């Protein structure tokens, strides 16, 4: 997923590539539909959830 980057909001990512949702859910981000997801970057969400952003990006890129 070359068009996904860690500075994009969760909302942007899901609108652009909804197939990323299962990867995020598997990583522990179960609140994809919450209001915070619309304004929180992937990097910020990973930090809040204790997820390594580099590992998450690797998983997303593998789709």
trRosetta pair geometry for C-beta under 8 A, 3 or more apart (Angstrom, degrees):
i j d omega theta_ij theta_ji phi_ij phi_ji
1 4 4.2 15 133 12 118 118
1 17 5.9 57 -137 -141 128 175
1 20 6.8 49 -95 -82 168 113
1 60 5.1 -69 43 150 134 89
1 61 5.5 -121 37 -104 75 43
1 63 5.4 28 -38 53 109 111
2 61 7.6 66 -68 -129 49 91
3 16 6.5 -136 118 165 120 137
3 17 7.3 147 77 -39 107 126
4 8 6.3 -99 -154 30 62 145
4 13 5.7 58 -131 -127 108 101
4 16 7.2 168 -84 94 83 134
4 17 6.2 -68 -64 27 118 144
4 20 6.6 131 -100 -88 155 150
4 42 7.7 71 174 -41 99 162
4 57 7.8 -176 111 -136 105 78
4 60 5.5 -100 95 151 149 136
4 61 7.7 -147 62 -74 112 65
5 8 5.5 114 62 -15 68 99
5 42 7.6 -180 116 35 39 134
6 41 6.7 62 151 157 60 110
6 42 4.8 -118 -145 80 52 110
6 43 4.2 69 162 -55 107 98
6 46 7.6 -46 -146 7 107 137
6 53 5.4 54 -129 -178 138 126
6 57 6.1 -53 -62 -76 104 122
7 41 5.3 -42 -154 -146 36 134
7 42 7.4 -35 -3 34 11 92
7 43 6.6 -1 -80 0 47 121
8 12 4.5 -120 -177 84 101 128
8 13 5.2 119 115 -57 126 88
8 16 7.7 -50 -174 14 152 143
8 41 6.5 122 73 -143 24 78
8 42 5.9 30 66 -13 74 110
9 12 4.6 101 55 3 80 101
9 13 7.0 -145 94 -5 45 85
9 37 7.3 113 165 160 93 50
9 38 6.3 23 157 170 139 29
9 39 5.9 -58 -129 -135 136 13
9 40 6.2 106 -143 65 84 35
9 41 5.8 -73 -90 -92 50 45
9 42 7.5 162 -149 -33 13 67
10 13 5.7 -56 -151 36 33 114
10 14 6.3 27 155 -16 67 108
10 24 7.3 106 -141 -142 106 159
10 29 7.4 -158 -122 170 136 143
10 32 6.3 -148 164 -140 127 69
10 37 3.9 -77 82 -165 135 84
10 38 7.2 -67 67 -60 89 22
10 40 5.9 13 -2 74 108 88
10 41 7.8 139 -28 -170 68 13
10 42 6.3 128 -75 -82 67 66
10 45 5.7 69 -56 -41 121 158
11 14 6.0 -59 -145 39 28 106
11 15 6.3 25 158 -16 65 108
11 37 5.6 124 -51 128 79 80
11 38 4.0 47 -47 -123 145 54
11 39 7.4 22 5 -38 128 36
12 15 5.9 -59 -147 39 28 108
12 16 6.0 20 158 -14 66 114
13 16 5.9 -63 -144 43 26 107
13 17 6.2 -46 -179 50 65 92
13 20 5.5 -72 158 73 108 154
13 24 7.9 117 110 -55 139 140
13 42 6.3 76 -41 -68 147 117
14 17 7.4 -82 -121 70 19 52
14 18 5.6 47 -170 -105 65 63
14 20 6.8 -121 -91 64 54 105
14 21 6.1 62 -120 -72 99 96
14 32 6.4 121 -78 180 145 114
14 37 7.6 30 -4 154 137 124
15 18 7.6 25 -107 -62 11 82
17 20 4.8 69 108 -19 104 109
17 63 7.6 120 168 95 132 153
18 21 5.8 -9 -179 -15 63 115
19 22 7.3 -33 -177 20 53 100
19 63 5.9 143 120 -176 114 140
20 23 5.4 -60 -166 40 57 115
20 24 6.0 54 141 -22 84 105
20 60 5.7 18 -133 -133 109 101
20 63 6.6 -103 -91 -29 66 164
21 24 5.8 -60 -148 38 32 109
21 25 6.1 31 157 -19 68 108
21 32 6.0 54 -136 -141 93 171
22 25 5.5 -53 -142 39 33 113
22 26 6.1 35 158 -21 67 106
23 26 5.8 -54 -147 37 28 111
23 27 6.4 28 152 -20 61 108
23 56 7.7 121 148 -161 106 75
23 59 5.1 160 -162 134 118 111
23 60 5.6 146 119 -88 158 64
23 63 6.5 -89 -43 -62 141 119
24 27 5.7 -57 -150 36 31 112
24 29 4.3 -54 170 63 92 125
24 32 6.1 102 104 -85 136 118
24 56 7.8 50 -105 -158 64 116
25 28 7.9 109 178 -20 29 9
25 29 6.4 -87 -83 71 32 69
25 30 6.1 70 -137 -99 75 60
25 32 7.0 -55 -69 -28 86 128
26 59 7.8 -142 81 175 120 149
27 46 7.9 -41 148 -115 139 86
27 49 7.5 86 129 117 95 143
27 51 5.3 54 166 -131 113 146
27 56 5.5 50 -127 -111 158 102
27 59 6.9 167 -68 65 117 159
28 49 5.2 158 107 172 111 127
28 50 7.7 -39 100 64 155 85
28 51 6.1 -178 52 -69 117 119
29 32 6.2 82 131 -66 99 82
29 45 5.9 42 -118 158 130 123
29 46 7.9 -55 -65 -84 123 55
29 49 5.7 -95 -82 -52 76 168
29 51 7.3 -55 -46 -15 97 154
31 34 4.0 -7 169 -4 105 128
31 36 7.0 28 123 54 127 111
31 37 6.4 -167 119 -47 80 116
32 37 5.5 103 -164 -125 36 163
33 37 6.6 9 -24 36 2 147
34 37 5.3 110 62 -8 69 102
35 38 5.9 -48 -166 19 47 114
35 39 7.6 4 154 10 70 102
36 39 6.6 -83 -160 51 40 86
36 40 4.9 24 160 -21 82 129
36 45 7.8 136 131 -97 107 97
37 40 6.0 -57 -112 41 26 106
37 45 7.2 46 -113 -95 69 139
40 44 4.8 -126 -170 89 87 123
40 45 4.9 105 130 -60 122 92
40 48 7.6 -35 -167 2 144 142
41 44 4.5 96 54 6 81 101
41 45 6.9 -148 92 -4 42 86
42 45 5.8 -56 -146 39 30 111
42 46 6.2 34 154 -22 65 106
42 53 7.1 114 127 -138 91 103
42 56 7.2 -169 168 119 110 136
42 57 8.0 104 131 -77 138 85
43 46 5.7 -53 -147 34 29 112
43 47 6.5 30 154 -20 63 105
43 53 5.2 17 -121 -115 72 149
44 47 5.7 -55 -151 34 31 112
44 48 6.4 30 153 -18 66 106
45 48 5.7 -54 -146 37 32 111
45 49 6.2 13 160 -3 66 113
45 51 7.9 -6 120 41 72 123
46 49 6.1 -70 -144 49 27 99
46 51 4.2 -97 -153 76 78 99
46 52 7.1 -54 175 92 123 10
46 53 4.3 130 94 -82 162 80
46 56 5.5 -133 -107 8 130 156
47 50 7.7 33 -178 -70 28 29
47 51 7.8 -80 -45 49 20 68
47 53 7.4 -12 -50 -48 74 112
51 55 7.3 -124 173 69 81 107
51 56 5.5 62 145 -54 120 128
52 55 4.1 60 87 14 111 112
52 56 6.6 172 89 -13 57 86
53 56 5.5 -56 -145 39 34 113
53 57 6.1 37 156 -21 68 104
54 57 5.8 -51 -146 36 30 111
54 58 6.5 35 152 -21 62 103
55 58 5.6 -50 -151 33 33 115
55 59 6.6 34 151 -18 64 103
56 59 5.7 -54 -152 35 34 111
56 60 6.4 33 151 -18 67 105
57 60 5.6 -52 -145 37 34 111
57 61 6.1 34 156 -19 66 108
58 61 5.8 -56 -145 38 28 111
58 62 6.5 34 153 -28 61 106
59 62 5.7 -54 -153 26 31 116
59 63 7.9 50 148 -38 57 86
60 63 6.1 -33 -172 -4 42 113
